[in-house]
Amino acid sequence: MSQPEQPPKFYKRIRYRRAEIDAVTEHSARCFVVTRGDLTSIECAQRFLFNQRAIFSAAQDPGPFIYAAHVDRLEHIYPPRL
């Protein structure tokens, strides 16, 4: 049995990568991400499907923003809320 694919060693969370944040901000992007690099494609899809209503609701708001899709909820991760 093969090992699950691990994120590359240079992997760093998107909210801390300046180039990605600049692109999200510049284009007013509305992003929904899975933050775990060790999940299978099916597990990633399940997170998006479980959160489908919350994603559709959040997507109505103007960008830029990034939400993380967890197994049981969405988490707003960018921009930081005060």
N, C-alpha and C positions, 0 to 999 in steps of 0.2 A: 504494500500500500504506500502511495506517495505522500510526502509531507505537504501540508497546506502551504501555498505560496506566501512567503514573507515579504513585507515591504522592503524596498532597497534601503541600504544603510544610509543613503543621503535623504531619505524620506523625512520630512518635517511637516508639522501641521500647517495647513493652508493659512490659518489666521495669523501665523507668524512669518510667512514668506512675503517679503515686501513686493516682489514683482507680481505675485498673484493678487495681493490686496490692491495694488495700484490698478490692475486690470479690472477687477470687480468694481472698484470705485469709478474709474474712468467711464465704464460702459453701463453703470447703474445695474449691474447684473443681479439677478435673483437666483441664488445658488442653494441647492439642497445636496448634501454630501453624506457619505458614510465615512466615519472617521477611523474605523478599524480596518487595518490592512490584512487581517488574518481571516476574514470571512469568505465563504464561498460566494459564487455569483447568485446562487439561490437564496442564501441568507441576506445578501444585499437587497435583492429584489423583494424579499419578504418585508424588510424594513420600510421600503418605499410604499409597498401595497398597504401595510398596516397603517401608515401615516398619510394615506392618500387624501383624506378629507382635510386634515390639518395643512398639508402641502398646498392643496388648491386654495384654501382660505388665505394662507400666508402669501401665496403668489399674487394675490390681488393688491397687496401693498407695493408701493414703488420701491425700487432698489436704491442703493446697493444693500444687499444683505447676504449672509450665509447662515443656513440652518443645518444642524447635524441631525440625521435620521437615526434614532436609537430604536431598540427593539419595541419600546412601548410609548415613545413620545418624540416630538421634535424639540431641539434645543437651539435657541438663538445664540450664535457664537460670534457674529460680526455684523455691524459694528458693535463695540462694547456698549452696553446700556449703563447709563449713569444712575 
